């Protein structure tokens, strides 16, 4: 019988995600903390956003905190990898 160790992130009694390593679980938990802290900040803005949009935006900003931090410091945005068109994908097959 195999033993599998799993690390579960639970918030307010709700299981959010399961990870194979403690490091990954801790990183996700910290990201959720950042998102939780961003929600009141976004709610105080003059933007009239619905609560679900604020939560999605907070989660997006928290999950991209390194890029956001770089941008807030005046850095240049990182270029995303170019998307391949469907035509070029079908030509290579």
Secondary structure as the mmCIF struct_conf table of DSSP 4:
data_model
#
loop_
_struct_conf.conf_type_id
_struct_conf.id
_struct_conf.beg_label_comp_id
_struct_conf.beg_label_asym_id
_struct_conf.beg_label_seq_id
_struct_conf.end_label_comp_id
_struct_conf.end_label_asym_id
_struct_conf.end_label_seq_id
STRN STRN1 UNK A 7 UNK A 11
TURN_TY1_P TURN_TY1_P1 UNK A 12 UNK A 13
STRN STRN2 UNK A 14 UNK A 19
BEND BEND1 UNK A 20 UNK A 21
HELX_RH_AL_P HELX_RH_AL_P1 UNK A 22 UNK A 43
TURN_TY1_P TURN_TY1_P2 UNK A 44 UNK A 44
BEND BEND2 UNK A 45 UNK A 46
HELX_RH_AL_P HELX_RH_AL_P2 UNK A 51 UNK A 63
TURN_TY1_P TURN_TY1_P3 UNK A 64 UNK A 64
HELX_RH_AL_P HELX_RH_AL_P3 UNK A 65 UNK A 72
TURN_TY1_P TURN_TY1_P4 UNK A 73 UNK A 74
HELX_LH_PP_P HELX_LH_PP_P1 UNK A 75 UNK A 85
HELX_RH_AL_P HELX_RH_AL_P4 UNK A 86 UNK A 92
#
